[in-house]
Amino acid sequence: MKTFRPALARVLTLLSLLLAAVTVVFGLLDPTGDSSGTFLGILFLIIPLSFSGVGGLLAVRRPENCIGWLCLAIGVLQRTLEAFSSRLRDEVALGALDVELGRAVRETLQPTHVSLWLVPPGRR
């Protein structure tokens, strides 16, 4: 079991690096070029990489330390969610989502007011 944890930490760190590389490639291939070169786009790439790097280093060197695993999980989850949310945002008709989600919430929960906050593509 002692050799399994450092190996898992290495795999998760490599997964995070791979997801970051995929994000960079998709950012370069994006014809609109919304956030690939902006400060915010770079920040959203550096922060999870630093969490994954520090967490991976701690988890490999000290597998019993839960802080390393937590940092590693934060980095991997953030990269994964960012990759899937950007692809989902590009493929979903947001107007139809607003209507359908509002109708489903009204039918099931019966609230007094329903609102859906959407960020325009240029203002991410």
Secondary structure, 3 states (H helix, E strand, C coil): CCCHHHHHHHHHHHHHHHHHHHHHHHHHHCCCCCCCCCHHHHHHHHHHHHHHHHHHHHHHHCCCCHHHHHHHHHHHHHHHHHHHHHHHHHHCCHHHHHHHHHHHHHHHCCCCCCCCCCCCHHHC
